[in-house]
Amino acid sequence: MPNDEAAKRFNYFFGLINLAVAFCIFWFLWYVFMNPNTVMKLYTPMYGFALVAVFLSGLILLTRVLEYDLWATGQSGVQNRVFRGILWIALSFLLMIFINYFLFWGFIGKFGIAYFSPDSIVAGGGIGAEPFVARENASTAVLYYCAAFLWIALFWDLGFGKWPWQKAGTGVRVWSKLFAVTFFTTLFYIILFHPHVCYLFYPAQSKAGVMPWWETMAGTGSAFFSLGLILCTLLWIVFSDQLWEGHPWKRLEENGEGTFVKGFGVFIGTLTLGVILLFIFTKIFNLVWEEPFVGGQYTDGPDWRYIHAGEIAGFFILAAFILRHYFNNFPNTKNLWLRCVIRTLIAVAGGMLIYWFYYSPLATFFLAKVEGFAQPGDTPLVWTLLFLSLIIIQAEFFDGWPIKANSKGKRP
């Protein structure tokens, strides 16, 4: 049950101002790094997409897997919190550089799987081995791996938590969780994404990866099907964690700790809900744009329909984080189910508002986006993930400062 006194003291107008400031910071970062007409021009789009996904994955790695808050807490003074926040941002940036350029491009891509490195793709020759295309394909593979990691890491945190290492020391638990999450991330990446990446090249790498097994079922060999499914599943994980206070899965806990039954239940339950949500989205798209067909471009393509379902789920996820961190998870009524239902409705409405913003002329100014649906190279997930990264940084590394002046530095 939420803290009634804290809810009464919370200044929602200040939360709105904080959100506006956060958007301005986000817009500045987008203008400098992602805007295709300005400075860095990283939005190619897959190169910038991968970098943002790696950065967000690094944040989740630190906060939800490595449990950084156990050794990052200190005095709650503003000066100390700001300094610590800046330090953790710098460390997160270095982690992104290490994962993308050294781990994937420099190590795995050179000594294991060539498609993770642009240089290895170019060295291999053949059609599509131009430097720009090679970087886009390598970035696509990195992005897919990060998508699998975000799914497994957040699912593990909600479902298993510290189980089965809750009685072990911090070091043992953190390293064990890291290896478990990495193992299952790699496993699901191989099943859900690797087949598609192998078929990005000509000739297709048929001996390295099977034909996408979902092609007949989904009407496309694109892994956008898998990405859309993961994002629709992540929506329910985030809603349960951010809006529903861990319910209904808390009923499967023992002594406040995760169990195998809870973890299995979260995995199957959220995945089932993700499949249902993806099905609902595709049926809505069929009503708006009619049936898709193989070879269809943009809104007519089955692959675009799946990624668009994931993009909408991303808007809802962003709205849930905004409600949780900038508006104190309003409302904080005594009835659990009532507040969970209202929060969910607010998050869905907020997600639709974000959807309207992204596909309105306003996005042309703020994001240098071409108006309309399904524009070439248009991936709203990039800016969604970047905005989410900023929210997580403020909530975790700055302990919610300045919106939570009395935060103790622990993740709720």
C-alpha positions as CSV (number, residue, x, y, z in Angstrom):
1,M,0.0,0.0,0.0
2,P,1.4,3.4,-0.9
3,N,2.6,5.9,1.7
4,D,-0.5,8.2,2.3
5,E,1.6,11.0,3.8
6,A,4.1,11.0,0.9
7,A,1.2,11.0,-1.6
8,K,-0.4,14.0,0.1
9,R,2.9,15.9,0.1
10,F,3.7,15.2,-3.5
11,N,3.5,18.3,-5.7
12,Y,2.0,17.2,-9.0
13,F,2.5,20.6,-10.6
14,F,6.2,20.3,-9.8
15,G,6.2,16.8,-11.4
16,L,4.7,18.3,-14.5
17,I,7.5,21.0,-14.6
18,N,10.1,18.2,-14.0
19,L,8.6,16.3,-17.0
20,A,8.8,19.4,-19.2
21,V,12.5,19.9,-18.2
22,A,13.2,16.2,-18.8
23,F,11.7,16.6,-22.3
24,C,13.8,19.6,-23.0
25,I,17.0,17.7,-22.1
26,F,15.8,14.8,-24.2
27,W,15.2,17.1,-27.1
28,F,18.6,18.6,-26.8
29,L,20.3,15.2,-26.8
30,W,18.2,14.2,-29.8
31,Y,19.1,17.4,-31.6
32,V,22.8,16.8,-31.0
33,F,23.2,13.1,-31.4
34,M,20.2,11.7,-33.4
35,N,18.7,14.5,-35.6
36,P,19.7,13.5,-39.1
37,N,20.2,17.2,-40.1
38,T,22.4,18.4,-37.3
39,V,25.7,17.4,-35.5
40,M,26.3,13.7,-34.9
41,K,23.6,12.3,-37.2
42,L,23.6,8.9,-35.5
43,Y,20.0,8.2,-36.5
44,T,20.8,6.2,-39.7
45,P,18.6,4.8,-38.2
46,M,19.9,1.4,-37.0
47,Y,23.3,2.7,-35.8
48,G,21.7,5.2,-33.5
49,F,19.0,2.7,-32.6
50,A,21.6,0.1,-31.5
51,L,23.6,2.7,-29.4
52,V,20.5,3.8,-27.5
53,A,19.4,0.2,-27.0
54,V,22.9,-0.7,-25.7
55,F,22.9,2.4,-23.4
56,L,19.4,1.4,-21.9
57,S,20.6,-2.2,-21.6
58,G,23.6,-0.9,-19.6
59,L,21.3,1.0,-17.3
60,I,19.1,-2.1,-16.7
61,L,22.3,-4.2,-16.2
62,L,23.5,-1.9,-13.5
63,T,20.2,-1.3,-11.7
64,R,18.3,-4.6,-12.1
65,V,21.0,-7.2,-12.5
66,L,24.1,-6.0,-10.8
67,E,22.1,-4.3,-8.0
68,Y,24.3,-1.3,-8.0
69,D,22.3,0.5,-5.3
70,L,23.7,-1.9,-2.7
71,W,27.1,-0.3,-3.1
72,A,26.2,3.1,-4.6
73,T,24.3,4.6,-1.7
74,G,25.7,7.4,0.4
75,Q,24.7,10.6,2.1
76,S,21.4,12.0,0.8
77,G,22.7,15.6,0.4
78,V,21.9,17.3,-2.9
79,Q,25.6,17.9,-3.7
80,N,26.5,14.3,-3.1
81,R,23.5,13.0,-5.1
82,V,24.3,15.2,-8.1
83,F,27.9,14.3,-8.1
84,R,27.1,10.6,-7.8
85,G,24.5,10.9,-10.6
86,I,27.0,12.5,-12.9
87,L,29.6,9.8,-12.1
88,W,27.1,7.0,-12.8
89,I,26.1,8.6,-16.1
90,A,29.8,8.7,-17.1
91,L,30.2,5.0,-16.1
92,S,27.0,4.1,-18.1
93,F,28.4,5.9,-21.2
94,L,31.7,4.0,-20.9
95,L,29.8,0.8,-20.5
96,M,27.9,1.5,-23.7
97,I,31.2,2.1,-25.5
98,F,32.6,-1.1,-24.1
99,I,29.6,-3.3,-25.0
100,N,29.0,-1.9,-28.5
101,Y,32.5,-1.3,-29.8
102,F,34.8,-3.6,-27.8
103,L,32.5,-6.6,-26.9
104,F,30.3,-6.8,-30.1
105,W,32.4,-5.1,-32.8
106,G,35.9,-5.8,-31.5
107,F,35.6,-9.2,-29.8
108,I,32.5,-11.3,-30.8
109,G,32.4,-9.9,-34.3
110,K,36.0,-10.5,-35.0
111,F,36.6,-13.9,-33.2
112,G,33.1,-15.5,-33.3
113,I,30.1,-14.2,-35.2
114,A,31.1,-12.0,-38.1
115,Y,27.8,-10.2,-38.5
116,F,28.3,-8.4,-35.1
117,S,31.2,-6.4,-36.6
118,P,31.0,-4.0,-39.6
119,D,34.7,-4.6,-40.4
120,S,34.2,-8.4,-40.5
121,I,31.2,-8.0,-42.8
122,V,33.2,-5.8,-45.2
123,A,36.2,-8.2,-45.0
124,G,33.8,-11.1,-45.9
125,G,32.9,-9.3,-49.2
126,G,29.8,-10.0,-51.2
127,I,26.6,-8.0,-51.8
128,G,25.8,-5.6,-48.9
129,A,29.4,-5.4,-47.7
130,E,29.6,-1.7,-48.2
131,P,30.7,0.1,-44.9
132,F,27.4,1.9,-44.4
133,V,25.2,-1.2,-45.0
134,A,27.6,-3.4,-43.0
135,R,27.3,-1.0,-40.0
136,E,23.5,-1.0,-40.3
137,N,23.4,-4.8,-40.4
138,A,25.8,-5.2,-37.5
139,S,23.8,-2.6,-35.5
140,T,20.6,-4.6,-36.2
141,A,22.1,-7.7,-34.7
142,V,23.3,-5.7,-31.6
143,L,19.9,-4.2,-31.3
144,Y,18.2,-7.6,-31.4
145,Y,20.5,-8.9,-28.7
146,C,19.7,-5.9,-26.5
147,A,16.0,-6.4,-27.0
148,A,16.3,-10.0,-25.7
149,F,18.4,-8.8,-22.8
150,L,15.9,-6.2,-21.7
151,W,13.1,-8.8,-21.8
152,I,15.0,-11.4,-19.8
153,A,16.5,-8.9,-17.3
154,L,13.2,-7.2,-16.5
155,F,11.4,-10.5,-16.4
156,W,14.0,-12.0,-14.1
157,D,13.8,-9.0,-11.7
158,L,10.0,-9.2,-11.5
159,G,9.7,-13.0,-11.4
160,F,12.6,-14.6,-9.7
161,G,14.1,-11.5,-8.0
162,K,17.0,-12.8,-5.8
163,W,15.9,-16.5,-6.1
164,P,17.6,-19.0,-5.8
165,W,20.5,-17.0,-4.3
166,Q,18.6,-15.0,-1.7
167,K,20.7,-16.6,1.1
168,A,24.0,-16.2,-0.7
169,G,26.3,-13.2,-0.4
170,T,25.9,-10.2,-2.6
171,G,28.8,-11.0,-4.8
172,V,27.6,-14.6,-5.4
173,R,24.0,-13.5,-6.1
174,V,25.0,-10.7,-8.5
175,W,27.4,-12.8,-10.5
176,S,25.0,-15.8,-10.6
177,K,22.2,-13.6,-11.8
178,L,24.4,-12.0,-14.4
179,F,25.4,-15.4,-15.9
180,A,21.8,-16.7,-15.7
181,V,20.4,-13.6,-17.5
182,T,23.1,-13.7,-20.1
183,F,22.6,-17.4,-20.8
184,F,18.9,-17.1,-21.4
185,T,19.3,-13.8,-23.3
186,T,21.7,-15.6,-25.7
187,L,19.4,-18.6,-26.0
188,F,16.3,-16.5,-26.9
189,Y,18.4,-14.3,-29.2
190,I,19.5,-17.5,-31.1
191,I,15.9,-18.7,-31.4
192,L,14.1,-15.4,-32.1
193,F,16.6,-13.2,-34.0
194,H,19.6,-15.1,-35.3
195,P,17.7,-16.8,-38.2
196,H,16.6,-13.4,-39.5
197,V,20.1,-11.8,-39.2
198,C,21.6,-14.7,-41.2
199,Y,19.2,-14.0,-44.0
200,L,20.1,-10.3,-44.2
201,F,23.0,-11.3,-46.4
202,Y,23.3,-12.6,-50.0
203,P,23.7,-15.4,-50.3
204,A,21.9,-16.2,-47.1
205,Q,24.0,-17.8,-44.4
206,S,21.8,-21.0,-44.5
207,K,24.4,-23.2,-42.7
208,A,24.8,-20.7,-39.8
209,G,21.1,-20.1,-39.2
210,V,17.9,-21.9,-40.2
211,M,15.2,-20.1,-42.2
212,P,13.1,-18.0,-39.9
213,W,10.8,-20.6,-38.3
214,W,8.0,-18.1,-37.8
215,E,7.7,-17.1,-41.5
216,T,4.7,-19.3,-42.4
217,M,2.9,-18.3,-39.2
218,A,3.6,-14.6,-39.2
219,G,3.7,-14.0,-43.0
220,T,7.2,-12.6,-42.8
221,G,10.7,-13.8,-42.2
222,S,11.6,-10.5,-40.5
223,A,12.5,-10.6,-36.8
224,F,10.3,-7.5,-36.4
225,F,7.8,-10.2,-35.5
226,S,9.9,-11.3,-32.6
227,L,10.8,-7.7,-31.6
228,G,7.1,-6.8,-31.6
229,L,6.2,-9.8,-29.5
230,I,9.0,-9.0,-26.9
231,L,7.8,-5.4,-26.6
232,C,4.2,-6.4,-26.2
233,T,5.3,-8.8,-23.5
234,L,7.5,-6.2,-21.8
235,L,4.5,-3.9,-21.6
236,W,2.9,-6.3,-19.1
237,I,6.1,-6.8,-17.1
238,V,6.5,-3.0,-16.8
239,F,2.8,-2.4,-15.9
240,S,3.1,-5.0,-13.2
241,D,6.3,-3.6,-11.9
242,Q,5.6,0.1,-12.2
243,L,1.8,0.4,-11.9
244,W,0.5,-2.7,-10.2
245,E,3.1,-2.9,-7.3
246,G,4.2,-6.3,-8.4
247,H,0.7,-7.8,-8.5
248,P,-0.8,-10.3,-9.2
249,W,2.5,-12.2,-9.1
250,K,3.2,-11.3,-5.4
251,R,0.8,-14.0,-4.4
252,L,3.3,-16.6,-5.5
253,E,6.1,-15.2,-3.3
254,E,7.4,-16.9,-0.1
255,N,8.5,-14.6,2.7
256,G,8.6,-11.7,0.4
257,E,11.1,-13.4,-2.0
258,G,10.7,-14.7,-5.5
259,T,10.3,-18.5,-6.1
260,F,10.5,-20.8,-9.1
261,V,6.7,-20.9,-9.3
262,K,6.5,-17.1,-9.3
263,G,9.2,-16.8,-12.0
264,F,7.6,-19.4,-14.2
265,G,4.2,-17.8,-13.7
266,V,5.5,-14.4,-14.7
267,F,7.2,-15.7,-17.8
268,I,4.2,-17.7,-19.0
269,G,1.6,-15.1,-17.9
270,T,3.3,-12.1,-19.4
271,L,4.3,-13.9,-22.6
272,T,0.7,-15.1,-23.1
273,L,-0.6,-11.6,-22.5
274,G,2.0,-10.3,-25.0
275,V,0.8,-12.8,-27.7
276,I,-2.8,-11.7,-27.0
277,L,-1.9,-8.0,-27.2
278,L,0.1,-8.5,-30.4
279,F,-2.9,-10.3,-31.9
280,I,-5.3,-7.5,-30.9
281,F,-2.9,-4.8,-32.4
282,T,-2.7,-6.7,-35.7
283,K,-6.4,-7.0,-35.9
284,I,-6.9,-3.3,-35.3
285,F,-4.3,-2.6,-38.1
286,N,-6.2,-4.8,-40.4
287,L,-9.3,-2.8,-39.8
288,V,-7.5,0.5,-40.5
289,W,-5.1,-0.6,-43.4
290,E,-6.8,-3.8,-44.5
291,E,-5.0,-7.2,-44.7
292,P,-1.2,-7.1,-45.2
293,F,0.5,-9.2,-47.8
294,V,3.9,-10.6,-48.5
295,G,6.0,-8.1,-50.3
296,G,3.8,-5.2,-49.2
297,Q,5.6,-2.0,-48.4
298,Y,5.3,0.1,-45.3
299,T,1.7,-0.1,-43.8
300,D,1.0,-3.0,-46.2
301,G,3.9,-5.1,-45.0
302,P,3.4,-7.7,-42.3
303,D,6.8,-6.9,-40.9
304,W,5.9,-3.3,-40.4
305,R,2.6,-4.2,-38.7
306,Y,4.6,-6.2,-36.1
307,I,7.2,-3.6,-35.3
308,H,4.4,-1.0,-35.2
309,A,2.7,-3.1,-32.5
310,G,5.9,-3.0,-30.6
311,E,6.2,0.8,-31.1
312,I,2.8,1.3,-29.6
313,A,3.6,-0.9,-26.7
314,G,6.7,1.3,-26.2
315,F,4.6,4.4,-26.0
316,F,2.5,2.7,-23.3
317,I,5.7,1.7,-21.4
318,L,7.0,5.2,-21.6
319,A,3.7,6.6,-20.2
320,A,3.8,4.1,-17.3
321,F,7.3,5.3,-16.4
322,I,6.2,8.9,-16.6
323,L,3.2,8.3,-14.3
324,R,5.3,6.3,-11.9
325,H,8.2,8.7,-11.6
326,Y,6.8,12.2,-12.3
327,F,3.3,11.9,-10.9
328,N,3.9,9.6,-7.9
329,N,1.9,6.7,-9.5
330,F,-1.4,8.7,-9.2
331,P,-3.9,7.7,-7.7
332,N,-2.8,6.3,-4.4
333,T,-6.1,5.1,-3.1
334,K,-6.5,2.5,-0.4
335,N,-8.0,-0.1,-2.7
336,L,-5.2,-1.9,-4.5
337,W,-7.2,-3.0,-7.5
338,L,-8.9,0.3,-8.0
339,R,-5.6,2.2,-8.1
340,C,-4.1,-0.4,-10.4
341,V,-7.0,-0.1,-12.9
342,I,-7.0,3.7,-12.9
343,R,-3.2,3.8,-13.3
344,T,-3.5,1.4,-16.2
345,L,-6.1,3.5,-17.9
346,I,-4.1,6.6,-17.4
347,A,-1.0,4.9,-18.9
348,V,-2.9,3.7,-21.9
349,A,-4.4,7.2,-22.4
350,G,-0.9,8.7,-22.0
351,G,0.5,6.3,-24.5
352,M,-2.1,7.3,-27.0
353,L,-1.3,10.9,-26.4
354,I,2.4,10.2,-27.1
355,Y,1.3,8.3,-30.2
356,W,-0.7,11.4,-31.3
357,F,2.3,13.6,-30.6
358,Y,4.7,11.4,-32.6
359,Y,2.6,11.2,-35.7
360,S,1.6,14.9,-35.5
361,P,3.4,17.9,-37.2
362,L,4.9,18.7,-33.8
363,A,7.3,15.8,-34.2
364,T,8.5,17.4,-37.5
365,F,10.0,20.2,-35.5
366,F,11.2,18.4,-32.4
367,L,12.5,15.2,-34.0
368,A,13.0,16.2,-37.6
369,K,10.6,13.4,-38.5
370,V,8.8,13.2,-41.9
371,E,5.0,13.4,-41.4
372,G,2.9,10.3,-41.8
373,F,3.0,6.6,-41.0
374,A,5.7,4.1,-42.0
375,Q,8.2,6.5,-43.5
376,P,11.5,5.0,-44.7
377,G,13.9,4.5,-41.7
378,D,11.4,5.8,-39.2
379,T,11.7,4.0,-35.9
380,P,10.0,5.8,-33.0
381,L,11.4,3.2,-30.6
382,V,14.7,5.1,-30.8
383,W,13.4,8.2,-29.1
384,T,11.2,6.1,-26.8
385,L,14.2,4.2,-25.5
386,L,16.2,7.5,-25.2
387,F,13.4,9.1,-23.1
388,L,13.2,6.0,-21.0
389,S,16.9,6.2,-20.4
390,L,16.6,9.7,-19.1
391,I,13.8,8.8,-16.7
392,I,15.7,5.8,-15.3
393,I,18.9,8.0,-14.9
394,Q,16.9,10.5,-12.8
395,A,15.1,7.9,-10.8
396,E,18.1,5.7,-10.1
397,F,21.3,7.7,-10.3
398,F,20.0,10.9,-8.9
399,D,17.6,9.2,-6.5
400,G,14.7,11.1,-8.1
401,W,16.3,14.5,-7.4
402,P,15.0,17.2,-7.6
403,I,11.4,15.8,-7.6
404,K,12.1,13.6,-4.6
405,A,14.1,15.8,-2.2
406,N,14.0,13.2,0.6
407,S,14.8,10.1,-1.4
408,K,17.0,7.6,0.3
409,G,18.5,6.2,-2.8
410,K,16.7,2.9,-2.9
411,R,14.7,1.7,-5.9
412,P,11.0,1.3,-5.0
